Amino acid sequence: MGIQNLADWAPFQIDALGLVTIFGAGEVNRSIGNLVQSWVTEYLPVLGTHIIASNDIVAPIPGFVLYNITDGIVATDITPWFARWLQSYPLTYTATTITLRVDGKPMPYIQHSISLVLGVLTFAPLVIFTIIMGDGWGIADFIAILITVAVRQLLLCELRSSIDRAIDNLEDAHDGNVKVFLTLPDGRAVTILGPRMVVVNVLLTDPHSSRPRFYLALRLLAWLAFGAHAISLGMSTLFHQILAVIALLLGTFLAGSHVGDRNAFIGQRLRLDVDLGDPTWTRSSAYARFNLTEAEEQSMSKWNLFPQRSNTFWLENKKLLNSISTTAIKDIENFQDMQLYNEGIFMPEPAGKKPGLLTYNSPRPCMEMHKVLEDQTSLANVTDVTIGPRARKPQAFQLSVGHDAWVPEGYLGRAILLSQFEARIQIRNGDALSEEHIWKPDQELYYNGALLALVPHLKFSLAIYKLTPHDAGRPVP
């Protein structure tokens, strides 16, 4: 069959209006409404473009509740784009932590170029075969689809720019960090950490175009393009309809599957740093890492997030998660019998050998042991420490999450708190247990012995430096 004969080929008919209005509406609403850019689907055609024209992508979604634990405030709704972003992300039941940052970056030029090329390659067969067949309605349909893609990009650009402006207008985007607990309609929950005004102006304030008339004109153009697309697709040849439907289905599937999404970046300023955590966590484990004050605990009880005081079993379990007793650290009288290999596995050390570097993993629940990195590449960016007149290079380095760290005799540990909030800790050296300390974010801590975290899910970096007999009595940092 020649290409010219394809114009008359019609063994069956397609309900084009039903295809472009019914199928893919939900996927488009979520994948486009979350304002996430994709280096794959950014310029691909999709079904359900009437969702964009009707502005349904910014319609609120009920069922989300945001609890600002620090300020004692409850919000019964969140901005529509963030609700769709949460529905699009594979969150754990209750362990996911989202850290809000304002150091985002735009899509790289290479990725943007790739997305544009993929869009051109998708449209190419459609326009080539349609022109060769002389299908006037098909050409009109191609132009209508092209307009819907262009208008979609302009509308999304307006919404993303409004988030950038909201962040730019903040007097201090790094001041006043708050602890937030957010529940989803399906029962899942996430922890949010970040600046107070970013939470208020970005997560709780709907994005609005700074040019409302221009935005309205784009929506009108989107409606006209959608109507032209629905009519011309139904009037075009069957072969063009098949090609158009394949292109639309492909774009909708890839967009709905979030292929190529840059989930961590919204616009050019906002970055969402996601830690999925342990999927086995319960609500109690999630609450424990907040290190709540008495006033914050009272707020949680008033919001019915905490059980009543009569539930003694839950309260005892919470106390266990919030604190660490001296029994949580086993007495290791002879740590010379243990060696930590660079895979992070404890192995017995043959008799007569010198001790290796030892990091002791606390047996508390929901803790993770992270790999110790001892190669030169991993140590390249770790700061040297000056002890007396000499600078020392670190012997080992690790990123720790939720476990206590032991630095054996003959070594000096340099720990830096990576969390955004203060943490309660103690230092144990031999049988001596220090007073409780408040460890501030980014504060350096030098110690020998065991660093005991009094809050779960503590994040810190630890560099270990070897001491020599000549260091006795010399000043250390």
C-alpha positions as CSV (number, residue, x, y, z in Angstrom):
1,M,0.0,0.0,0.0
2,G,1.5,3.4,-1.0
3,I,1.5,6.4,1.2
4,Q,-1.0,8.2,-1.0
5,N,-3.4,5.2,-0.5
6,L,-3.2,5.6,3.2
7,A,-5.4,8.7,2.9
8,D,-8.3,6.4,1.8
9,W,-7.5,3.5,4.2
10,A,-10.4,3.3,6.8
11,P,-11.3,-0.2,7.9
12,F,-12.6,1.1,11.2
13,Q,-13.3,4.4,13.0
14,I,-11.9,6.0,16.2
15,D,-13.9,8.1,18.7
16,A,-11.3,10.9,18.8
17,L,-13.3,13.2,21.1
18,G,-13.6,10.4,23.8
19,L,-9.9,9.7,23.6
20,V,-8.7,13.3,24.1
21,T,-11.2,14.1,26.9
22,I,-11.5,10.9,29.0
23,F,-8.2,9.1,28.9
24,G,-5.2,10.4,30.8
25,A,-6.9,13.3,32.6
26,G,-5.9,12.0,36.1
27,E,-2.3,11.3,35.1
28,V,-1.9,14.7,33.4
29,N,-3.4,16.5,36.4
30,R,-0.8,15.0,38.8
31,S,2.2,14.9,36.5
32,I,1.8,18.4,35.1
33,G,0.2,20.0,38.2
34,N,3.2,19.1,40.4
35,L,5.3,21.7,38.5
36,V,8.2,19.3,38.2
37,Q,10.3,19.6,35.0
38,S,11.3,16.5,33.0
39,W,14.1,16.3,30.6
40,V,12.1,13.6,28.7
41,T,8.4,14.7,28.7
42,E,8.7,18.5,28.9
43,Y,7.8,19.0,25.2
44,L,5.8,15.8,24.5
45,P,2.1,15.9,23.6
46,V,-0.3,14.5,26.2
47,L,-4.0,13.6,26.4
48,G,-6.4,15.5,28.6
49,T,-5.2,18.9,27.7
50,H,-8.6,20.4,28.7
51,I,-7.4,19.8,32.3
52,I,-4.7,22.5,31.7
53,A,-7.0,24.8,29.9
54,S,-9.6,24.7,32.7
55,N,-6.9,25.4,35.3
56,D,-7.7,22.2,37.1
57,I,-4.0,21.6,37.6
58,V,-4.1,24.3,40.4
59,A,-7.3,23.2,42.0
60,P,-6.9,22.3,45.7
61,I,-6.9,18.7,46.8
62,P,-8.7,18.1,50.2
63,G,-7.4,15.8,52.9
64,F,-4.0,17.2,53.5
65,V,-3.3,18.6,57.0
66,L,-0.1,20.5,57.9
67,Y,1.0,20.7,61.6
68,N,3.6,23.3,62.4
69,I,4.9,21.8,65.6
70,T,7.3,24.6,66.3
71,D,4.7,27.4,66.2
72,G,1.7,25.4,67.3
73,I,-0.3,26.1,64.1
74,V,-2.5,23.8,62.0
75,A,-3.3,24.3,58.3
76,T,-6.1,22.2,56.8
77,D,-4.9,22.6,53.2
78,I,-1.7,23.0,51.3
79,T,-0.8,24.5,48.0
80,P,-2.1,22.4,45.0
81,W,1.3,21.9,43.4
82,F,2.8,20.5,46.6
83,A,-0.2,18.2,47.1
84,R,0.3,16.7,43.6
85,W,4.0,16.5,44.2
86,L,3.4,14.4,47.3
87,Q,1.0,12.2,45.4
88,S,3.6,11.7,42.7
89,Y,6.5,10.8,45.0
90,P,7.0,7.2,46.3
91,L,6.8,8.2,50.0
92,T,7.2,5.7,52.8
93,Y,4.3,5.3,55.3
94,T,5.7,7.7,57.9
95,A,9.5,7.8,57.7
96,T,10.0,10.3,54.9
97,T,11.7,13.6,55.7
98,I,11.7,16.5,53.3
99,T,14.2,19.3,53.9
100,L,13.3,22.6,52.3
101,R,16.2,24.5,50.7
102,V,16.4,27.6,48.5
103,D,19.6,26.7,46.6
104,G,17.8,25.1,43.6
105,K,19.0,25.4,40.1
106,P,17.3,25.5,36.7
107,M,17.3,22.5,34.3
108,P,20.7,22.2,32.7
109,Y,21.0,23.4,29.1
110,I,21.9,19.9,27.8
111,Q,18.8,18.3,29.5
112,H,16.6,21.1,28.2
113,S,17.9,20.6,24.7
114,I,17.3,16.8,24.9
115,S,13.7,17.3,25.9
116,L,13.2,19.7,23.0
117,V,14.8,17.2,20.6
118,L,12.6,14.4,21.9
119,G,9.5,16.6,21.3
120,V,10.6,17.3,17.7
121,L,11.3,13.6,17.0
122,T,7.8,12.8,18.3
123,F,6.1,15.3,16.1
124,A,8.3,14.5,13.0
125,P,6.5,11.3,11.8
126,L,3.1,13.0,12.4
127,V,3.8,16.0,10.3
128,I,5.8,14.2,7.5
129,F,3.2,11.5,6.8
130,T,0.3,14.0,7.1
131,I,1.8,16.4,4.6
132,I,2.7,13.6,2.1
133,M,-0.9,12.3,2.3
134,G,-2.3,15.8,1.7
135,D,-4.5,15.5,4.8
136,G,-5.6,19.0,5.5
137,W,-7.5,18.1,8.7
138,G,-4.4,16.2,9.9
139,I,-2.2,19.3,9.3
140,A,-4.7,21.4,11.3
141,D,-4.6,18.8,14.1
142,F,-0.8,18.8,14.2
143,I,-0.9,22.6,14.5
144,A,-3.4,22.4,17.3
145,I,-1.3,19.8,19.2
146,L,1.7,22.0,18.8
147,I,-0.1,25.0,20.3
148,T,-1.3,23.0,23.3
149,V,2.3,22.0,24.1
150,A,3.5,25.6,23.7
151,V,0.7,27.0,25.8
152,R,1.3,24.3,28.5
153,Q,4.9,25.4,28.8
154,L,4.0,29.1,29.1
155,L,1.4,28.4,31.8
156,L,3.8,26.2,33.8
157,C,6.5,28.9,33.4
158,E,4.2,31.4,35.0
159,L,3.4,29.2,37.9
160,R,7.0,28.2,38.5
161,S,8.1,31.8,38.3
162,S,5.6,32.7,41.0
163,I,7.4,30.3,43.4
164,D,10.7,31.8,42.5
165,R,9.4,35.3,43.3
166,A,7.9,34.1,46.6
167,I,11.4,32.9,47.6
168,D,13.2,36.0,46.3
169,N,10.8,38.3,48.2
170,L,11.7,36.7,51.6
171,E,13.8,38.9,53.8
172,D,15.7,36.0,55.1
173,A,15.0,32.6,53.6
174,H,17.3,30.8,56.2
175,D,15.8,32.3,59.4
176,G,13.5,30.5,61.8
177,N,13.6,26.8,61.0
178,V,10.5,24.9,62.0
179,K,9.4,21.3,62.4
180,V,6.4,20.3,60.4
181,F,4.4,17.1,60.3
182,L,2.1,16.6,57.3
183,T,-0.6,13.9,56.9
184,L,-1.9,12.8,53.5
185,P,-5.4,11.7,52.6
186,D,-4.3,8.1,52.3
187,G,-2.9,8.0,55.9
188,R,0.7,8.4,55.0
189,A,2.7,11.2,56.8
190,V,5.9,13.1,56.1
191,T,8.2,15.2,58.2
192,I,9.2,18.6,56.8
193,L,12.1,20.7,58.0
194,G,12.9,24.1,56.8
195,P,12.6,27.9,57.1
196,R,9.3,29.2,58.5
197,M,8.6,31.7,55.8
198,V,9.4,29.1,53.0
199,V,6.7,26.9,54.6
200,V,4.2,29.8,54.8
201,N,4.9,31.5,51.4
202,V,5.6,28.4,49.3
203,L,3.8,25.4,50.8
204,L,0.7,27.1,52.1
205,T,0.3,29.9,49.5
206,D,-1.1,29.1,46.1
207,P,1.1,30.2,43.1
208,H,-0.4,33.1,41.1
209,S,0.8,34.6,37.8
210,S,2.2,38.1,38.1
211,R,0.4,38.8,34.8
212,P,-3.2,37.6,35.3
213,R,-4.4,38.9,31.9
214,F,-1.6,37.2,30.1
215,Y,-2.4,34.0,32.0
216,L,-6.1,34.3,31.2
217,A,-5.3,34.8,27.5
218,L,-3.1,31.7,27.5
219,R,-6.0,29.7,29.0
220,L,-8.3,31.0,26.3
221,L,-5.8,30.0,23.6
222,A,-5.5,26.5,25.3
223,W,-9.3,26.1,25.0
224,L,-9.3,27.1,21.4
225,A,-6.4,24.7,20.6
226,F,-8.1,21.9,22.5
227,G,-11.3,22.4,20.5
228,A,-9.5,22.5,17.2
229,H,-7.6,19.4,18.2
230,A,-10.7,17.4,19.1
231,I,-12.5,18.4,15.9
232,S,-9.6,18.1,13.4
233,L,-8.5,14.7,14.9
234,G,-12.0,13.4,14.3
235,M,-12.1,14.7,10.7
236,S,-8.6,13.6,9.7
237,T,-7.6,10.3,8.0
238,L,-7.5,7.1,10.1
239,F,-3.7,6.8,9.6
240,H,-3.1,10.3,11.0
241,Q,-5.5,9.5,13.9
242,I,-3.5,6.3,14.7
243,L,-0.2,8.2,14.6
244,A,-1.6,11.1,16.7
245,V,-3.0,8.7,19.3
246,I,0.3,6.8,19.6
247,A,2.2,10.0,20.2
248,L,-0.4,11.2,22.7
249,L,-0.5,7.9,24.6
250,L,3.3,7.7,24.6
251,G,3.6,11.2,26.1
252,T,0.9,10.6,28.6
253,F,2.4,7.3,29.7
254,L,5.9,8.8,30.2
255,A,4.6,11.8,32.0
256,G,2.3,9.7,34.2
257,S,5.3,7.4,35.0
258,H,7.4,10.5,35.9
259,V,10.2,9.5,33.5
260,G,13.0,12.0,33.6
261,D,11.5,14.1,36.4
262,R,13.7,16.4,38.4
263,N,11.7,15.8,41.5
264,A,14.1,17.7,43.8
265,F,13.7,21.0,42.0
266,I,10.7,23.3,41.6
267,G,11.4,26.4,39.5
268,Q,14.8,27.8,39.8
269,R,15.1,28.4,43.6
270,L,13.3,25.7,45.5
271,R,14.9,22.4,46.3
272,L,13.3,19.5,48.1
273,D,15.8,17.3,49.8
274,V,14.1,13.9,50.4
275,D,15.2,11.2,52.8
276,L,12.8,8.2,52.6
277,G,14.0,6.8,55.9
278,D,13.2,3.3,57.1
279,P,9.9,2.0,55.6
280,T,9.3,-0.1,58.8
281,W,8.9,3.0,60.9
282,T,5.7,3.6,62.9
283,R,4.3,7.0,63.9
284,S,6.1,6.7,67.3
285,S,9.5,6.5,65.6
286,A,8.7,9.5,63.4
287,Y,7.6,11.6,66.4
288,A,10.7,10.6,68.4
289,R,13.2,12.3,66.1
290,F,11.5,15.7,66.6
291,N,13.0,16.0,70.1
292,L,9.9,17.7,71.2
293,T,9.6,20.2,74.1
294,E,6.9,19.9,76.6
295,A,4.9,22.7,74.9
296,E,5.2,20.9,71.6
297,E,4.1,17.6,73.1
298,Q,1.0,19.4,74.5
299,S,0.2,20.7,71.0
300,M,0.5,17.2,69.5
301,S,-1.9,15.9,72.2
302,K,-4.4,18.7,71.4
303,W,-4.2,17.8,67.7
304,N,-4.9,14.1,68.6
305,L,-1.6,13.1,67.1
306,F,-0.5,11.8,70.5
307,P,-2.7,9.3,72.4
308,Q,-4.2,10.4,75.7
309,R,-2.2,10.2,78.9
310,S,-4.1,7.1,79.9
311,N,-2.3,5.2,77.2
312,T,0.7,4.2,79.3
313,F,2.0,1.6,76.9
314,W,2.4,4.2,74.1
315,L,4.0,6.7,76.5
316,E,6.6,4.2,77.7
317,N,7.4,3.2,74.1
318,K,7.9,6.9,73.3
319,K,10.2,7.4,76.2
320,L,12.3,4.5,75.1
321,L,12.6,6.0,71.6
322,N,13.4,9.5,72.9
323,S,16.2,8.5,75.2
324,I,19.1,6.2,75.5
325,S,20.0,4.4,78.7
326,T,23.5,3.3,79.7
327,T,22.4,-0.3,78.9
328,A,22.1,0.7,75.2
329,I,25.9,0.8,75.0
330,K,27.4,-2.5,75.9
331,D,30.6,-2.5,77.9
332,I,33.4,-3.4,75.5
333,E,36.4,-4.2,77.8
334,N,38.6,-5.5,75.0
335,F,37.8,-3.7,71.7
336,Q,41.2,-5.0,70.5
337,D,39.3,-8.1,69.5
338,M,37.2,-6.2,67.0
339,Q,38.1,-4.7,63.6
340,L,36.0,-2.6,61.3
341,Y,36.6,-3.5,57.7
342,N,36.0,-0.9,55.0
343,E,32.8,-2.6,54.1
344,G,31.4,-1.6,57.5
345,I,31.3,-5.1,58.9
346,F,32.5,-6.1,62.4
347,M,34.9,-9.1,62.3
348,P,36.9,-10.8,65.0
349,E,40.6,-9.8,65.1
350,P,43.2,-12.5,65.4
351,A,45.1,-12.6,68.7
352,G,48.1,-10.4,68.9
353,K,47.0,-7.9,66.2
354,K,46.6,-4.2,66.9
355,P,43.1,-2.8,67.1
356,G,41.5,-1.2,64.1
357,L,39.2,1.8,64.0
358,L,36.0,0.8,65.8
359,T,32.6,2.3,65.4
360,Y,30.0,0.8,67.6
361,N,26.4,0.5,66.4
362,S,23.8,1.1,69.1
363,P,21.1,-1.5,69.3
364,R,18.3,1.1,69.4
365,P,15.4,0.6,66.9
366,C,15.3,2.1,63.5
367,M,19.0,2.8,63.2
368,E,21.1,2.5,60.1
369,M,24.8,1.6,59.9
370,H,26.6,3.6,57.1
371,K,29.7,2.4,55.3
372,V,33.1,3.7,56.6
373,L,35.1,5.1,53.7
374,E,38.9,4.7,54.0
375,D,40.1,5.3,50.4
376,Q,42.0,8.4,49.4
377,T,39.2,9.7,47.2
378,S,36.7,9.7,50.1
379,L,39.3,11.4,52.4
380,A,40.3,14.1,49.9
381,N,37.8,16.7,51.1
382,V,38.1,16.0,54.8
383,T,39.8,18.8,56.8
384,D,43.2,18.2,58.4
385,V,43.5,18.8,62.1
386,T,46.5,20.6,63.7
387,I,47.7,19.0,67.0
388,G,50.6,20.9,68.4
389,P,52.9,22.0,65.6
390,R,51.8,19.2,63.2
391,A,48.8,18.9,60.9
392,R,47.2,15.4,60.8
393,K,45.3,13.8,58.0
394,P,42.2,11.7,58.9
395,Q,42.6,8.0,59.0
396,A,38.9,7.3,58.4
397,F,35.7,9.2,57.6
398,Q,32.1,8.3,57.7
399,L,28.6,9.8,57.5
400,S,26.5,8.5,60.4
401,V,22.8,8.4,60.6
402,G,21.1,7.3,63.9
403,H,23.9,5.5,65.6
404,D,26.5,6.2,68.3
405,A,30.2,6.6,67.3
406,W,33.1,5.1,69.2
407,V,36.6,6.6,68.9
408,P,39.2,4.2,70.5
409,E,42.1,5.2,72.6
410,G,45.0,6.6,70.6
411,Y,42.7,8.4,68.2
412,L,40.9,11.8,68.1
413,G,37.4,12.1,66.7
414,R,36.1,15.2,64.9
415,A,32.3,15.2,64.5
416,I,30.1,17.8,62.8
417,L,26.3,17.9,63.3
418,L,24.6,17.8,59.9
419,S,21.0,18.1,61.2
420,Q,19.2,21.4,61.1
421,F,18.2,21.3,64.7
422,E,20.1,21.1,68.0
423,A,20.7,17.6,69.5
424,R,21.2,16.3,73.0
425,I,24.3,14.1,73.4
426,Q,26.7,12.7,76.0
427,I,30.3,11.6,75.8
428,R,31.4,8.4,77.5
429,N,35.2,7.9,78.1
430,G,35.8,4.6,79.9
431,D,33.5,4.5,82.9
432,A,33.0,8.3,83.0
433,L,29.8,9.6,81.5
434,S,29.8,13.4,80.7
435,E,27.0,15.8,81.4
436,E,24.4,16.2,78.8
437,H,25.5,18.6,76.0
438,I,23.5,20.6,73.4
439,W,25.1,20.1,70.0
440,K,24.4,22.9,67.6
441,P,24.1,22.5,63.8
442,D,27.5,22.6,62.0
443,Q,29.3,22.7,65.3
444,E,32.6,20.8,65.5
445,L,33.0,18.4,68.4
446,Y,36.4,16.8,69.3
447,Y,36.3,13.8,71.6
448,N,37.7,10.4,72.5
449,G,35.4,7.5,73.6
450,A,31.8,7.1,72.7
451,L,29.4,9.8,71.4
452,L,26.0,8.9,72.7
453,A,23.1,10.4,70.8
454,L,20.1,11.2,73.1
455,V,17.8,11.7,70.0
456,P,17.2,9.1,67.3
457,H,18.0,9.6,63.6
458,L,21.0,11.9,64.4
459,K,23.0,12.9,61.3
460,F,26.7,13.7,61.7
461,S,30.0,13.3,60.0
462,L,33.0,11.8,61.8
463,A,36.6,12.0,60.9
464,I,39.2,10.0,63.0
465,Y,42.8,11.1,63.4
466,K,45.6,9.0,64.8
467,L,47.5,10.3,67.8
468,T,51.2,9.6,68.6
469,P,53.0,9.3,71.9
470,H,54.5,12.8,71.2
471,D,51.0,14.3,71.3
472,A,50.7,13.8,75.0
473,G,50.1,17.1,76.7
474,R,49.9,19.0,73.4
475,P,46.8,21.2,72.7
476,V,44.1,19.8,70.6
477,P,41.3,21.8,68.8
